[in-house]
Amino acid sequence: GRRTQLLKGLPATSTVEENAAAGVSVYTFNVTVSPLSSEGVAILPTIVNSNPLTEAFAIESKGDLEYRVVTTGNPVLDYETMPKSFDLQIFVEDTTGRTDLNILTVRVIDKNERPIFRGNMAIQTVTIYVLEGTPPECIYQVDAADPENAELKYSLLPAPVPFLVSERGAVFSTKEFDYEKDPHCYFLNITVTDPGGLNSTKTVNINIININDERPYFTTKQRIYRIQEEQSPGTVVANITAKDPDDEDSPRKLFYSIQYSNRYFSINPSTGVLQVTGRIDRDALPLRIHPNISLIVVVEDSPRSSHASEIEITIIIDDINDNPPECNPSTFRKEANENTAAGTFLLDLRNYCKDIDVDPSNNRFNFTGLSGFGSNNFALESALSGRLVMTESIDLENPANLGVEVYSLTARVQDIACPDYSSKYPFYTSFDIIYIYIRIKPVNEFFPVFSDLAYEFNVSEITKVGSSIGKVTASDKDWPPSVITYSIVAGGGTRDYTNIFWISPTKGDVKILARLDYETTQKHILTVQASDQEKTATASVTVNVLEVNDEEPVCSPNFYSFQIPVSLAVGTNINGFRIECQDRDSDPRSFRYFINEGNMNNHFTFSPSAGSNTSRLILASRFDYESGLDTNWIYRLRVHITDDNLLSPRDRTTHIIKTGTVTLSIRVIPNPTTVITTTPGFSVVTKRENLYSESAWYVPFTITFGSLLLLGLLGYLGFLLVTWACTRSPPAGKAEGASLIHFTFCLSLQTMTKLNTVFDGEARDPITGKMYEFNTQSGARRWKKSNEVLQLVPAMQVTSSATDNSGQGPDRAEAPCNNEPSEKRKELAAETKPAAKPS
């Protein structure tokens, strides 16, 4: 539609307070429509976008093309956490297609809000516990905040309470509480107020906690108890009682415990009842040697209190006859070969059974009641001995015993003495059951036998690797049937593979491990062995490889690149190129040649295209770049060679066809405008690089260390030379010349690093004849400018002192550092004669 001023009063800027409820009017505007618009507005004013994006505003109609922007309440505007300004894009369209889009900027105004409590006080009434006797201190920190980040003030009601609140909200106690004299609970109303006078109030409940400072004492006088062994868990041994002087009316506040953990007894922490918790066996260690158990019982007035008392309780364990004879193990497994002679000894049960009662009269036992399947083949020599022997020989191949390998027997071992535990423990018996399993071990008596003496399998040469090509089976007459394992012991190898066949050791399935090739080997003869782990048998397996067209045509060359002129005549054998193909399983006349890719405008073809193992590349049509028919100057041909020429079109859909590939790259050379005869040549570029080897780390280390050592040595020698020269100063009264030489030498050394580039000499260049200036100390030179005056070096002064009989006197001398005999230097030396320095 056309953009027209339809929104009257926009663009504009309005304001709204934060936390405004839904429906609060933000701004009112009108919509003006064209007189031609009989129906008014086609698209009502709509907020199509906002920056930042928000859904806090909406547009409502007030009637008669008057609208207002209102708050939605979702989300509620918050000055502190949300943007301070929103740009609302309002769009309208009338029925004539005219549109308008304008922006209303709404600014959010900050509004003073009540302070808020944070932490636990914000969600619940906080309860604070204060121990009696605690000195005045901070007992709680009130956490409150103002949405406007203003500084808050804290106050406390009621006023006459032993508490106060600081300016930062810390609640302090102002006295040391006594539980017996002071109230046990206080309710404080804490108010937080902002600078605008808005406040919030929360209640804090303070409870005073009683403490106990007296030790409890035991009221039980008995210290020794006696019980029988094997008491049921929960049996009460003693009832230990105690009292707390701090609270005589509340014995439930006392806590009982055993000082060291004990596996036999426990005490109720609330009532002090001492009871049995674990099995007490007088006949087991350590009670077998030490039947007395000592316990330290502790009573406390709280689980973590330091107020406690303790007593020692002794419990004597009395022995009862509670143990039947037992065998360990109670289950025996023995083996005997089939056809074992009658009377053969198998097992002595007495070596594995015993009665652990302490009293010797209770630990005698015997063996009775041998029974079970096949017990007629076995017997016990006597009840006291417990020796098990065979009574008959067993043959597993005998039809009477066929399928029976394990005989299950049971025998009883029982106390000779009268037991004392049967009435108290009905689940106990006076005897123990012994289970004996005797396995008749088969003897391997027969050789495996193959189902056929020779096997023959016909396999296509394209059979997938891992496929099963046949199966061999073998068995023997032993019972139970022996586990036959199969293996290939001879044959099945080729020039490339030691073994191309594999046989399943358990099933006898023969599988191929490598691809078969009829052209290499037409028949494989294997020797397969069947074994029952002791005896073996062999069989012959012949694998006939069936021929299949599985070889691809291989052509030479398979890649070639050359250039041809654009004016090459049609029908020309391009560069005399031809390909020659071979296929190990196809006739030379079976090849077909065709260009599969890259032959744009069909410029190229092969002749002959079929029926021969050689073919030439021919230009089939001329190039036409002038008319725009041809645009490519480089052709990349992908040539396919198939071996299906001798097949009919119908047979080609069912037979396996293999394809070879040749890639050709042909560049078309345009006619040159100028022919330049060039002789091809080549350049040999030799590149040498110094490569660092990590193994030669010592080379840079040695060089660096040697360099640092040499520099240090030279520096030390220079220091010694300067020291020697400076200490060779002649005493007072010696020749003035010697002193001057010494001062000159020292001065030269001290000022070599303080040279300024001052050109104090000049000379004429013998070549150009121009004048140049030079520095007499450093030798620096420059061409002299015609209007520049020669600079002079300022005189250098060195002060030395000497002591003679008449007192002290300073001398000053010049130290020229260059021996070059120039006129300028002579003049400078004359101007800078030594002069006495006033003291």
C-alpha positions in Angstrom: 0.0 0.0 0.0 0.9 3.7 -0.1 2.7 5.2 2.9 0.4 8.1 4.2 0.2 10.0 7.5 -2.7 8.0 9.1 -1.5 7.9 12.7 -2.3 11.3 14.2 -0.2 12.1 17.3 2.7 9.8 16.3 5.6 9.6 16.5 5.6 10.6 20.2 7.1 9.8 23.6 5.1 8.8 26.7 5.8 7.5 30.2 4.5 4.9 32.4 5.2 3.9 36.0 6.9 0.6 36.8 4.6 -2.1 38.3 1.7 -0.7 36.4 -1.3 -3.1 36.4 -2.8 -4.5 33.2 -5.0 -2.0 31.3 -3.2 1.2 32.4 -3.4 3.8 29.6 0.0 4.8 28.3 -0.8 7.0 25.3 -3.8 7.9 23.1 -3.8 8.6 19.4 -6.2 8.9 16.5 -6.3 7.4 13.0 -7.3 9.6 10.0 -8.7 7.8 7.0 -9.4 9.0 3.5 -12.9 10.3 2.7 -13.0 7.6 0.0 -12.6 5.0 2.7 -16.2 4.2 3.5 -15.5 1.3 5.9 -12.7 3.0 7.8 -9.6 0.9 8.8 -8.8 -2.4 7.1 -6.0 -3.3 9.6 -6.4 -1.9 13.0 -3.4 -0.2 14.6 -1.1 -3.0 15.7 2.3 -3.1 17.5 4.3 -4.9 14.9 7.6 -4.7 16.6 9.3 -3.3 19.6 12.9 -2.5 20.7 13.7 -4.2 23.0 11.3 -7.0 22.2 8.4 -7.1 24.7 4.8 -8.1 25.1 4.1 -5.6 27.9 2.0 -3.3 25.7 -1.1 -3.6 23.6 -3.5 -1.3 21.7 -7.2 -0.9 22.6 -9.9 1.0 20.7 -11.7 3.8 22.4 -14.2 4.2 19.5 -14.5 6.7 16.6 -11.0 6.0 15.3 -9.4 6.8 18.7 -7.0 4.3 20.2 -4.8 4.0 23.2 -1.7 2.1 24.1 -2.2 0.2 27.4 -0.1 -2.2 29.6 -0.8 -5.9 29.4 0.7 -6.8 32.8 2.6 -9.7 31.3 5.3 -9.0 32.0 5.0 -6.4 34.7 7.3 -3.5 34.1 10.2 -3.3 36.5 12.5 -0.3 36.4 15.3 -2.0 38.2 15.5 -5.2 36.1 14.0 -4.3 32.7 14.9 -1.8 30.0 14.1 1.8 30.8 12.6 2.6 27.4 10.7 0.8 24.7 10.3 1.8 21.0 6.9 0.5 19.8 6.4 0.3 16.0 2.6 0.9 15.3 1.2 -0.1 11.9 -2.2 0.8 10.4 -3.9 0.3 7.0 -7.2 1.8 5.7 -9.5 0.2 3.2 -8.0 2.1 0.3 -4.7 0.4 0.9 -2.9 3.3 2.5 -0.6 2.4 5.3 1.3 4.2 8.0 4.1 3.1 10.4 5.2 5.2 13.3 7.0 4.8 16.6 5.8 5.5 20.1 8.6 5.7 22.7 7.5 4.6 26.1 9.8 5.5 29.0 9.4 3.5 32.3 9.4 5.8 35.4 10.9 4.6 38.6 8.5 4.3 41.6 9.5 4.0 45.2 8.8 0.4 46.4 8.7 -1.1 49.8 11.8 -2.7 51.2 11.8 -6.5 51.0 13.2 -9.1 53.3 15.4 -11.7 51.9 16.5 -15.2 53.0 14.4 -17.1 55.5 12.6 -14.0 56.8 11.1 -13.5 53.4 9.2 -16.8 53.5 8.7 -17.7 57.1 8.8 -16.6 60.7 12.4 -17.1 61.8 13.0 -18.9 65.1 16.3 -18.2 66.9 17.5 -20.4 69.8 19.8 -18.9 72.5 21.4 -21.1 75.2 21.0 -19.9 78.7 24.3 -18.5 80.1 25.4 -17.2 76.7 27.0 -13.8 77.1 25.5 -10.8 75.1 26.3 -11.2 71.4 25.0 -11.0 67.9 22.3 -13.7 67.5 21.0 -13.0 64.0 21.6 -10.9 60.9 18.5 -9.5 59.2 18.8 -9.6 55.4 16.7 -6.9 53.7 17.1 -4.8 50.5 15.5 -1.8 48.8 14.5 -2.2 45.1 16.0 1.3 44.6 19.2 0.4 46.5 18.5 3.1 49.1 20.0 2.9 52.5 17.6 1.3 55.0 16.9 1.8 58.7 16.1 -1.0 61.2 13.9 -0.8 64.3 12.7 -3.2 66.9 9.4 -3.6 68.8 8.5 -4.1 71.6 11.0 -1.7 73.1 11.4 -3.2 76.7 13.1 -6.5 75.6 16.7 -7.5 76.2 17.5 -7.2 72.5 18.5 -4.4 70.0 19.0 -4.1 66.3 22.0 -2.2 64.7 21.9 0.1 61.8 23.0 -2.8 59.5 20.3 -5.2 60.7 22.3 -7.2 63.2 20.2 -8.4 66.2 22.0 -8.5 69.5 21.1 -9.9 72.9 21.8 -7.4 75.8 22.0 -9.8 78.7 23.0 -13.3 79.8 19.7 -15.3 80.1 18.7 -17.6 83.0 16.2 -20.3 81.9 14.8 -20.7 85.4 14.2 -16.9 85.9 13.7 -15.3 82.5 10.9 -15.9 80.0 11.5 -18.9 77.7 10.3 -17.1 74.5 10.4 -13.6 73.0 8.6 -12.3 69.9 10.3 -9.4 68.2 8.8 -7.2 65.4 11.7 -6.0 63.2 10.8 -3.1 60.9 12.9 -2.0 57.9 12.2 1.6 56.5 13.5 3.3 53.3 14.2 7.0 53.0 10.7 7.6 51.5 9.0 6.3 54.6 7.9 2.9 53.2 8.5 0.0 55.5 8.1 -3.7 56.0 7.8 -5.7 59.2 8.6 -9.3 60.0 8.4 -11.3 63.3 11.4 -13.1 64.8 10.8 -15.7 67.5 13.6 -16.2 70.1 13.6 -19.3 72.3 15.8 -19.6 75.3 17.3 -23.1 75.6 17.9 -24.8 78.9 21.3 -26.4 79.5 22.2 -29.2 81.9 25.4 -29.2 83.9 24.9 -32.1 86.4 26.1 -35.7 85.8 23.5 -38.5 85.9 24.0 -41.5 88.3 23.1 -45.2 88.1 20.4 -46.6 90.5 21.0 -50.2 89.5 23.1 -52.1 92.1 23.6 -55.5 90.4 26.8 -55.9 88.4 27.0 -59.6 87.5 24.5 -61.6 85.3 24.3 -65.2 84.1 22.6 -66.5 80.9 22.7 -69.6 78.7 24.1 -69.6 75.3 21.9 -69.5 72.1 19.4 -67.1 73.6 17.0 -65.6 71.1 17.6 -62.1 69.9 15.7 -59.7 72.1 16.0 -61.7 75.3 16.3 -59.2 78.2 19.4 -59.6 80.3 19.1 -56.6 82.7 17.2 -53.3 83.2 19.8 -50.6 83.8 18.3 -47.4 85.4 19.8 -44.0 86.2 18.7 -40.5 87.3 19.7 -36.9 86.4 19.8 -34.4 89.3 19.0 -31.6 86.9 15.6 -33.0 86.0 14.3 -35.7 88.3 10.9 -35.7 86.6 12.1 -36.4 83.1 14.1 -39.6 83.0 13.4 -39.9 79.3 16.1 -37.3 78.7 18.8 -39.8 79.7 20.6 -41.7 77.0 22.2 -45.1 77.5 24.9 -46.7 75.4 27.6 -49.4 75.5 31.1 -47.8 75.4 32.6 -50.2 72.9 30.6 -51.9 70.2 29.5 -55.5 71.1 28.2 -58.1 68.8 26.3 -60.0 71.5 24.4 -57.3 73.4 22.8 -53.9 72.9 21.1 -51.4 75.2 18.0 -49.4 74.5 19.2 -45.7 74.5 16.0 -44.5 76.1 15.0 -47.2 78.6 18.3 -48.8 79.5 17.1 -52.3 78.8 20.1 -54.6 78.1 19.2 -57.4 75.6 20.7 -60.0 73.3 21.2 -58.9 69.7 23.5 -61.5 68.3 24.0 -65.3 68.4 25.9 -66.3 71.6 27.8 -69.5 70.8 29.7 -70.9 73.8 31.4 -73.4 71.6 33.0 -70.8 69.2 35.9 -68.5 69.8 36.4 -66.4 71.8 33.7 -67.7 74.2 35.1 -71.2 73.9 38.1 -70.0 75.9 36.7 -66.9 77.7 33.0 -67.4 78.5 32.7 -64.1 80.5 31.6 -60.9 78.7 32.3 -57.4 80.2 30.4 -54.4 79.1 30.9 -50.7 80.0 27.4 -49.0 80.2 27.4 -45.2 79.8 24.5 -42.9 80.7 24.4 -39.3 79.4 21.9 -36.5 79.7 22.2 -35.8 76.0 23.8 -37.5 73.0 26.5 -34.9 72.8 26.9 -33.9 76.4 30.0 -34.1 78.4 28.0 -35.0 81.5 28.1 -38.8 81.7 28.6 -41.7 84.1 29.6 -45.4 83.5 29.5 -48.8 85.2 30.9 -52.2 84.3 28.5 -55.1 83.8 29.8 -58.8 83.6 27.7 -61.4 81.9 28.6 -65.2 82.3 27.7 -67.5 79.4 26.6 -71.1 80.4 27.2 -73.9 77.9 24.4 -76.2 76.6 24.5 -79.3 74.3 23.3 -77.5 71.2 25.6 -78.7 68.4 24.8 -81.7 66.2 27.7 -83.3 64.3 28.5 -81.4 61.1 30.5 -82.2 58.0 32.4 -79.7 56.1 31.8 -79.9 53.3 28.5 -81.6 53.6 28.4 -82.3 49.8 31.0 -84.5 48.2 31.7 -85.1 44.5 33.9 -88.0 43.5 34.8 -89.5 40.2 35.4 -93.2 39.3 36.3 -94.6 35.9 33.8 -96.9 34.3 34.6 -100.6 34.7 36.3 -99.8 38.1 36.6 -103.1 40.1 34.3 -103.9 43.0 35.7 -103.1 46.5 37.6 -100.0 45.4 37.8 -97.3 48.2 36.2 -94.0 47.3 35.8 -91.7 50.3 36.4 -91.5 54.1 33.6 -89.4 55.6 35.0 -89.2 59.2 37.9 -87.0 57.9 35.4 -84.2 57.2 32.9 -84.5 60.1 33.1 -83.3 63.7 31.0 -82.2 66.7 32.2 -78.9 68.3 30.5 -79.2 71.7 32.9 -78.3 74.5 31.8 -81.3 76.6 33.5 -84.5 75.3 30.4 -86.5 76.1 28.5 -84.5 73.5 30.8 -84.7 70.5 30.6 -88.5 69.6 28.8 -89.4 66.4 28.3 -92.3 63.8 27.2 -92.8 60.1 24.0 -94.5 59.0 21.3 -94.7 56.3 23.2 -94.8 53.0 20.5 -94.5 50.3 19.8 -92.9 47.0 19.8 -93.7 43.3 22.3 -96.5 42.5 23.1 -97.1 46.2 23.2 -100.8 45.5 26.5 -100.2 43.8 28.1 -98.6 46.9 28.3 -99.3 50.7 29.7 -98.1 54.0 32.2 -100.5 55.6 31.0 -99.7 59.2 28.9 -97.0 61.0 31.9 -95.7 62.9 34.5 -95.7 60.2 32.5 -93.8 57.5 34.5 -95.4 54.6 32.6 -95.6 51.3 33.5 -98.4 48.8 32.2 -99.7 45.4 30.3 -103.0 45.4 29.9 -103.5 41.6 31.7 -102.5 38.4 29.8 -100.0 36.1 30.0 -100.0 32.3 28.4 -96.9 30.7 27.9 -98.6 27.2 25.8 -101.3 28.9 22.2 -100.8 27.9 21.2 -101.2 31.6 23.4 -98.2 32.6 22.9 -96.2 29.4 22.4 -92.5 30.2 23.4 -92.7 33.8 26.6 -90.8 34.6 26.1 -89.4 38.2 24.8 -91.4 41.2 23.3 -89.4 44.0 23.7 -90.9 47.5 22.8 -89.6 51.0 24.1 -90.6 54.5 23.3 -89.4 58.0 25.8 -88.4 60.7 24.2 -88.2 64.1 25.0 -87.6 67.8 25.4 -90.7 69.9 24.7 -88.7 73.1 21.2 -87.4 73.9 20.8 -83.9 72.5 19.6 -81.1 74.8 18.4 -78.6 72.2 15.5 -80.4 70.4 12.8 -79.0 72.6 14.1 -75.4 72.6 15.1 -75.3 68.9 12.7 -77.5 66.9 14.4 -76.6 63.7 17.6 -78.4 64.9 17.9 -82.1 64.3 20.2 -84.7 66.0 21.8 -85.6 62.7 23.3 -84.0 59.6 22.7 -85.1 56.0 25.7 -85.8 53.8 25.2 -85.6 50.0 27.5 -87.7 47.9 27.6 -87.4 44.1 29.7 -90.0 42.3 30.3 -89.4 38.6 31.3 -92.4 36.5 34.0 -91.0 34.3 33.6 -92.3 30.7 36.6 -94.0 29.1 37.3 -93.2 25.5 37.2 -96.5 23.7 36.1 -95.8 20.1 37.5 -93.7 17.2 35.5 -91.0 15.5 33.9 -92.0 12.1 33.0 -89.6 9.3 29.6 -90.0 7.6 31.5 -90.1 4.3 35.0 -91.0 3.5 35.3 -88.2 0.9 33.3 -84.9 0.4 33.0 -82.8 -2.7 31.7 -79.2 -2.8 31.2 -77.1 -5.9 31.7 -73.3 -5.2 31.4 -70.3 -7.4 34.5 -68.2 -7.5 32.5 -65.1 -6.6 31.2 -66.6 -3.4 31.5 -64.0 -0.6 34.2 -64.4 2.0 32.8 -66.0 5.1 30.2 -68.0 3.3 29.6 -71.6 4.2 30.3 -74.0 1.3 29.5 -77.3 2.9 29.5 -79.4 6.1 31.2 -82.6 7.3 30.0 -84.7 10.2 31.6 -87.4 12.4 30.6 -89.4 15.5 31.8 -92.2 17.8 30.2 -95.0 19.8 31.3 -93.9 23.2 28.7 -93.0 25.9 28.1 -90.3 26.6 28.7 -89.2 23.0 32.1 -87.5 22.7 32.5 -83.9 21.7 33.9 -84.0 18.2 36.1 -81.1 17.1 37.0 -80.5 13.5 40.1 -79.0 11.9 41.9 -78.7 8.6 45.2 -80.5 8.8 46.3 -80.3 5.1 45.5 -78.5 1.9 43.6 -75.3 1.2 46.6 -73.0 0.7 47.5 -70.7 -2.2 50.5 -68.7 -3.2 49.1 -65.6 -1.4 47.3 -67.3 1.6 48.4 -70.0 3.9 44.8 -71.1 4.4 41.8 -69.9 2.5 39.4 -72.3 4.2 38.1 -72.5 7.7 36.1 -75.2 9.4 33.9 -74.7 12.5 35.5 -76.7 15.3 32.1 -77.7 16.7 29.7 -77.9 13.8 31.9 -78.9 10.9 30.8 -76.1 8.6 33.5 -75.3 6.0 33.8 -71.6 5.1 36.1 -69.6 2.9 38.4 -67.0 4.3 39.7 -65.4 1.1 38.3 -64.8 -2.4 38.4 -67.9 -4.7 40.0 -67.4 -8.2 39.2 -69.9 -10.9 41.9 -68.4 -13.1 44.5 -69.3 -10.5 43.3 -72.6 -8.9 40.4 -74.6 -10.2 40.4 -77.3 -7.4 41.4 -77.4 -3.8 41.8 -80.7 -1.9 41.6 -80.5 1.9 42.3 -83.1 4.6 39.8 -82.7 7.5 40.4 -84.2 10.9 37.8 -85.2 13.5 39.0 -85.5 17.1 37.4 -86.5 20.4 40.4 -85.1 22.3 42.1 -88.5 22.3 41.4 -90.3 19.1 41.3 -88.9 15.6 40.0 -89.7 12.1 40.5 -87.9 8.7 38.5 -87.4 5.5 39.1 -85.8 2.1 37.3 -82.7 1.0 37.4 -81.6 -2.6 36.4 -78.0 -3.4 35.7 -77.4 -7.1 35.9 -73.7 -8.1 33.3 -72.8 -10.7 34.2 -70.1 -13.2 32.3 -66.8 -13.2 33.0 -63.5 -15.0 34.6 -61.7 -12.1 37.6 -60.0 -13.7 37.5 -56.4 -14.9 39.1 -55.4 -18.1 42.6 -53.9 -17.4 43.7 -51.4 -20.0 47.1 -49.7 -20.7 47.5 -46.9 -20.3 44.7 -46.2 -17.9 45.5 -42.5 -17.8 46.9 -40.2 -20.5 47.2 -36.5 -21.1 48.0 -34.8 -24.4 47.4 -31.6 -26.5 45.9 -31.3 -30.0 45.5 -28.4 -32.4 42.1 -26.9 -32.9 42.5 -27.5 -36.7 43.0 -31.2 -36.4 41.3 -33.0 -39.3 38.2 -35.2 -38.6 39.0 -38.9 -38.6 42.6 -38.5 -37.4 44.0 -40.9 -34.8 44.7 -38.4 -32.1 48.5 -38.4 -31.4 48.5 -42.0 -32.6 46.9 -42.9 -29.2 45.5 -46.4 -28.7 44.6 -48.5 -25.7 45.2 -52.2 -25.2 43.0 -54.2 -22.8 43.2 -57.6 -21.2 40.7 -59.7 -19.2 41.8 -62.9 -17.5 38.3 -64.5 -17.9 37.0 -63.0 -21.1 37.8 -63.4 -24.9 39.7 -60.5 -26.5 36.7 -60.0 -28.8 34.3 -59.4 -25.9 35.4 -55.7 -25.3 33.2 -52.7 -26.0 34.5 -49.1 -25.8 32.4 -46.0 -25.1 33.1 -42.6 -23.6 30.9 -42.2 -20.5 31.8 -38.7 -19.4 33.3 -35.5 -20.7 32.7 -36.0 -24.5 30.9 -32.7 -25.0 29.5 -32.3 -28.6 30.8 -35.9 -29.3 34.1 -34.8 -30.7 35.8 -38.0 -29.8 35.2 -41.7 -30.5 37.1 -45.0 -30.4 37.7 -47.2 -33.4 36.9 -50.0 -33.4 34.3 -49.5 -30.7 33.9 -53.3 -30.0 35.2 -56.7 -30.8 38.9 -56.1 -30.3 41.3 -55.8 -27.4 42.9 -52.7 -28.9 41.2 -49.4 -30.0 42.3 -46.0 -31.2 41.1 -42.6 -30.2 39.6 -40.8 -33.3 38.5 -37.2 -33.7 34.8 -37.6 -34.8 33.9 -34.0 -35.5 35.7 -30.7 -35.9 35.9 -28.0 -33.2 33.8 -24.9 -33.6 34.8 -22.1 -31.2 34.1 -19.2 -33.5 30.3 -19.7 -33.6 30.2 -20.5 -29.9 29.3 -24.2 -30.3 32.4 -25.2 -28.4 33.5 -23.4 -25.2 35.7 -25.9 -23.5 39.4 -26.1 -24.3 40.1 -29.0 -21.9 38.3 -32.3 -22.2 38.5 -34.9 -19.5 37.2 -38.1 -20.9 36.1 -41.1 -18.8 36.2 -44.2 -21.0 34.4 -47.4 -20.0 35.5 -50.8 -21.4 33.0 -53.7 -20.8 33.4 -57.4 -21.5 29.8 -58.0 -22.8 30.3 -57.7 -26.6 29.8 -61.4 -27.3 26.5 -61.4 -25.3 23.1 -60.8 -26.7 21.1 -57.8 -25.4 18.9 -60.3 -23.5 21.8 -62.1 -21.9 23.4 -58.8 -20.8 20.6 -58.3 -18.3 21.3 -61.6 -16.6 25.0 -62.1 -16.9 27.7 -60.5 -14.7 29.4 -57.7 -16.7 32.7 -56.1 -15.6 33.8 -52.6 -16.5 37.3 -51.1 -16.8 38.0 -47.4 -16.8 40.5 -45.2 -18.6 40.8 -41.5 -18.0 42.1 -39.1 -20.7 42.9 -35.4 -20.4 42.9 -33.5 -23.8 43.8 -29.8 -24.2 42.8 -28.1 -27.4 45.5 -25.6 -28.6 44.1 -22.6 -30.6 45.9 -21.5 -33.8 48.8 -19.2 -32.9 49.1 -15.8 -34.5 52.9 -15.9 -34.3 54.9 -19.0 -34.5 57.9 -19.0 -32.2 60.2 -21.9 -32.3 61.5 -22.7 -28.9 63.7 -25.4 -27.6 62.4 -27.0 -24.5 64.7 -26.7 -21.5 64.7 -27.3 -17.9 66.2 -25.7 -14.7 67.6 -27.5 -11.8 66.9 -25.8 -8.5 68.8 -26.9 -5.5 67.5 -26.0 -2.1 69.5 -26.4 1.1 68.0 -26.2 4.5 69.6 -26.3 7.9 67.3 -28.5 10.0 67.6 -28.7 13.7 67.5 -32.2 15.2 66.2 -32.5 18.7 68.8 -35.2 19.3 71.6 -32.6 18.7 70.5 -30.3 21.6 74.0 -30.1 22.9 75.2 -28.1 19.9 73.4 -24.8 20.6 74.0 -25.4 24.3 77.7 -25.7 23.8 77.9 -22.7 21.5 75.9 -20.5 23.9 77.8 -21.6 27.0 81.2 -21.0 25.2 80.2 -17.6 24.0 79.0 -16.5 27.5 82.3 -17.8 29.0 84.4 -15.9 26.4 82.5 -12.7 27.0 82.9 -13.0 30.7 86.7 -13.6 30.4 87.2 -10.6 28.1 85.2 -8.4 30.5 87.3 -9.6 33.4 90.6 -8.9 31.6 89.4 -5.4 30.6 88.5 -4.7 34.3 91.9 -5.8 35.4 93.6 -3.6 32.8 91.7 -0.5 33.8 92.4 -1.2 37.5 96.1 -1.7 36.8 96.3 1.5 34.8 94.5 3.6 37.4 96.6 2.3 40.3 99.9 3.1 38.5 99.6 6.8 39.3 103.1 8.2 40.1 103.6 9.9 43.5 103.9 13.6 44.0 107.2 15.2 42.8 107.7 12.9 39.8 107.9 14.1 36.2 104.9 16.1 35.1 105.0 14.2 31.8 104.3 10.9 33.5 101.4 12.3 35.4 99.9 13.8 32.3 100.2 10.5 30.4 98.5 8.7 33.3 95.7 11.2 33.5 95.2 11.2 29.8 94.9 7.4 29.7 92.4 7.3 32.5 90.4 10.1 31.1 90.2 8.5 27.7 88.8 5.3 29.3 86.2 7.2 31.4 84.9 9.3 28.5 84.6 6.9 25.6 80.9 6.2 26.4 80.1 10.0 26.7 80.9 11.2 23.1 78.7 13.6 21.4 78.6 13.9 17.6 80.5 17.2 17.5 82.4 17.9 14.2 85.6 19.7 15.4 87.8 19.1 12.3 87.7 19.6 8.6 89.5 18.4 5.5 89.2 18.2 1.7 88.2 15.1 0.0 91.0 14.1 -2.5 88.6 12.6 -5.1 85.8 15.2 -5.3 87.6 18.2 -3.9 84.8 19.0 -1.5 85.3 20.0 2.1 84.0 17.6 4.8 83.9 17.8 8.6 85.0 15.1 11.0 84.9 14.3 14.7 88.5 13.9 16.0 87.5 11.3 18.7 84.9 9.0 16.9 86.0 9.6 13.3 82.4 10.5 12.2 82.3 12.5 8.9 79.9 14.7 7.0 79.9 17.1 4.0 80.5 20.6 5.1 77.8 23.2 4.5 79.0 26.5 3.1 77.4 28.7 5.8 78.2 26.4 8.8 80.8 27.4 11.4 83.3 24.8 12.7 82.3 23.4 16.1 84.8 23.1 18.9 85.0 20.3 21.5 84.6 21.6 25.0 87.6 21.0 27.2 87.6 18.0 29.5 88.8 18.4 33.0 90.2 15.8 35.3 91.1 16.6 38.9 93.8 14.8 40.7 95.3 15.5 44.1 98.7 14.9 45.5 100.1 15.5 48.9 103.5 16.9 49.5 105.4 18.4 52.5 103.7 21.9 52.0 100.1 20.7 52.0 97.4 19.9 49.3 97.0 21.3 45.8 94.8 20.3 42.9 96.0 20.0 39.4 93.9 20.1 36.2 95.1 18.5 32.9 93.7 17.8 29.5 93.6 14.3 28.1 93.5 14.2 24.3 92.5 10.7 23.2 93.5 10.8 19.5 97.2 11.0 18.3 96.2 12.2 14.8 98.5 15.2 14.1 96.1 17.8 12.9 96.3 21.6 13.1 93.0 21.9 14.7 93.9 19.6 17.5 97.1 21.6 18.2 95.1 24.7 18.4 92.6 23.1 20.8 95.4 21.8 22.9 96.9 25.2 23.2 93.5 26.7 24.2 92.9 24.1 26.9 96.2 24.2 28.9 96.1 23.0 32.5 94.9 25.7 34.9 94.9 25.7 38.7 91.5 25.2 40.2 90.8 27.4 43.2 90.3 25.5 46.4 
